Amino acid sequence: MMLVDKGFYVIRFDNRDVGLSTKFEEAGVPNIMKEIMARQQGELTSPPYTVEDMADDAVGLLDTLNIKKAHICGASMGGMIVQIIALRHPTRVLSLTSIMSTTGNPNLPQAKPEAMQVLLKPAPTEREAYIEETVKRRRILYGSGFPYPEDDAREFAAITYDRSFYPQGMVRQLSAIVGTENRVSKLGSIKVPTLVIHGGDDPLVPVEGGKETAECIPGAELVIIEGMGHSLPPETWPQIVNAIAKNAKK
């Protein structure tokens, strides 16, 4: 609503394989640890689908809605997706905002072990156990600079579970992330106004990922929010919304 109040028409959607979008059950469930180890050894992996596919999905949605150009914004994997949209479909992008994401450079600092376990440890399948475990995991990622809203986290976990509990899709999406290319040499071709936002206390995607993203894209603005982890604390929303709106007007 805060972006709507700024005059934007906001489109939010479920990426493929999660939420209410199409599931890719026929693709099976990848051995994600094997894929991570392969990438660490410099080997290529073959995910069921790629982040590029998800970027094309987003553009396909714009086509369906008859929207020629848009201000695009994504966080975490969504940050990778919007970067790739800007690379693959530059004429469709008015401005770009990449939040708590990275360039795909394997030489950047990696996630802390406890943060990686948040992604890799299988989620409980029983509803109440899932909710409580999700609350614990989100706390690990949240960062130290803002009070953790445990009640809100519990409510969000319940809504997420009831709407669509489908961990297999999350594993396939993680496989796509693991298999993504290093975009360092390509990001320099992005010409639209770009904003990069990152938490200074991000344990999953260290802040160096945001810094390098901003360094690679000409004219990009970098906003580091101290104390923010791999999360979007409510206290940061006004700053983030104002920065997105300002970038869109450039």
QUIKADA-V814637 format. One record per backbone hydrogen bond with DSSP energy under -1.0 kcal/mol. CO is the residue of the C=O (numbers start at 1). NH is the residue of the N-H. E is the energy in kcal/mol with one decimal. If there is no record, write none. Layout:
BEGIN
[[CO,NH,E] [CO,NH,E]]
END
This chain:
BEGIN
[[1,5,-2.7] [3,8,-2.0] [4,7,-2.1] [15,18,-1.4] [18,21,-2.0] [22,17,-2.7] [24,27,-1.7] [25,28,-1.8] [30,32,-1.3] [31,35,-1.9] [32,36,-2.5] [33,37,-2.4] [34,38,-2.0] [35,39,-2.3] [36,40,-2.2] [37,41,-1.1] [38,43,-2.8] [39,42,-1.8] [50,54,-1.5] [51,55,-2.1] [52,56,-2.4] [53,57,-1.9] [54,58,-1.8] [55,59,-1.8] [56,60,-2.5] [57,61,-1.9] [58,62,-1.9] [59,63,-2.3] [60,64,-2.3] [61,65,-2.2] [62,67,-2.9] [63,66,-1.3] [70,94,-2.7] [72,97,-2.0] [74,99,-2.7] [75,78,-2.3] [76,80,-1.3] [77,81,-2.3] [78,82,-2.5] [79,83,-1.9] [80,84,-2.3] [81,85,-2.4] [82,86,-2.2] [83,87,-1.4] [84,88,-3.1] [85,89,-3.0] [89,92,-2.1] [90,93,-1.2] [92,70,-2.2] [95,72,-2.7] [96,195,-2.6] [97,74,-2.1] [98,197,-2.3] [99,76,-2.6] [103,183,-3.0] [105,108,-1.4] [112,116,-2.3] [113,117,-1.9] [116,120,-2.4] [117,121,-2.5] [126,130,-2.7] [127,131,-2.4] [128,132,-2.4] [129,133,-2.4] [130,134,-2.6] [131,135,-2.1] [132,136,-1.8] [133,137,-2.5] [134,138,-2.7] [135,139,-1.4] [136,140,-1.3] [137,141,-1.3] [138,142,-1.1] [141,230,-2.7] [142,229,-2.1] [148,150,-1.8] [149,153,-2.5] [150,154,-2.4] [151,155,-2.2] [152,156,-2.6] [153,157,-2.2] [154,158,-2.0] [155,159,-2.3] [156,160,-2.6] [157,161,-2.4] [158,162,-2.5] [159,163,-2.1] [160,164,-2.2] [167,171,-1.8] [168,172,-1.9] [169,173,-2.3] [170,174,-2.3] [171,175,-2.1] [172,176,-1.7] [173,177,-2.1] [174,178,-2.7] [175,179,-1.9] [177,180,-1.4] [183,186,-1.4] [183,187,-2.2] [186,189,-2.2] [187,190,-1.8] [193,96,-2.7] [194,221,-2.5] [195,98,-2.6] [196,223,-3.1] [197,100,-2.9] [198,225,-2.7] [199,202,-1.2] [203,112,-2.8] [206,209,-2.4] [207,211,-2.3] [208,212,-2.6] [209,213,-1.8] [210,214,-2.3] [211,215,-2.0] [212,216,-2.0] [213,217,-1.4] [217,220,-2.0] [221,196,-3.2] [223,198,-2.3] [225,200,-2.3] [225,228,-1.6] [227,145,-2.4] [228,201,-2.5] [229,231,-1.7] [233,236,-2.3] [234,237,-1.1] [236,240,-2.5] [237,241,-3.1] [238,242,-2.4] [239,243,-1.9] [240,244,-2.5] [241,245,-2.5] [242,246,-2.4] [243,247,-2.4] [244,248,-2.2] [247,250,-1.3]]
END
